[in-house]
């Protein structure tokens, strides 16, 4: 599986996800989880997907991504699962 990383999303990764303690390798590792769940994410800007899976740090991570571009996955944002995330993903 290939990923699209450029100055824009790498900057956001370091600024936003640096505070959340999530790095590029951990994000990519979620896509190796054979039990991960992927679904369409509501976005009026473009088609995005939400992926929930176990990372290489044994954390449940949600990653919101663009649709694949030329077969590559482009990162938008990511965070570790929390109680609030559980409520949102279960529709509460």
Buried (B, 14 or more C-beta within 10 A) or exposed (E): EEBBBEEEBEEBBEEEBEEEEBBBEBBBBBBEBEEBEEEEBEEEEEEBBBBBBBBBBEBBBBBBBBEBEEEEBBBBBBBBBEEEBEEEBEEE
